[in-house]
Amino acid sequence: MDAHTKPVTVRGCTLMRTNDGIAVQHEDQIHTLNDTAGEIFELCNGHYTVDGIVQEMRDRYQDCEVGDVVRIFLEQLHAAGLISV
């Protein structure tokens, strides 16, 4: 995924907060995300580039190197059909 791409959630995704984290419903599937994954998913709003999402997560989690993890997760969201690029 290109660093300047602006991921956006696909139409029809519903985000729900649960006791276990975040659940995303799309069509007939429900995907359960932990809180950090939910934060990344929420940033997929078309306003942030991939690099912007990485930087935002670095700012939130200053003690961690998150770049590769964020990029891999964005690829997984795309493969699952939850975001478009």
Long-range contacts (C-beta under 8 A, 24 or more apart in sequence): 1-50, 1-71, 1-74, 1-75, 1-78, 1-85, 2-50, 2-85, 3-49, 3-50, 3-51, 4-49, 4-50, 4-51, 5-49, 5-50, 5-85, 6-46, 6-47, 6-48, 6-49, 6-50, 6-85, 7-44, 7-46, 7-48, 7-50, 7-53, 7-74, 7-77, 7-78, 7-83, 7-84, 7-85, 8-44, 8-45, 8-46, 8-83, 8-84, 8-85, 9-41, 9-44, 9-45, 9-82, 9-83, 10-81, 10-82, 10-83, 10-84, 13-82, 15-41, 15-42, 24-82, 26-81, 26-82, 31-80, 31-82, 36-61, 37-73, 40-70, 40-73, 40-74, 40-77, 41-77, 41-82, 41-83, 44-74, 44-77, 44-83, 50-74
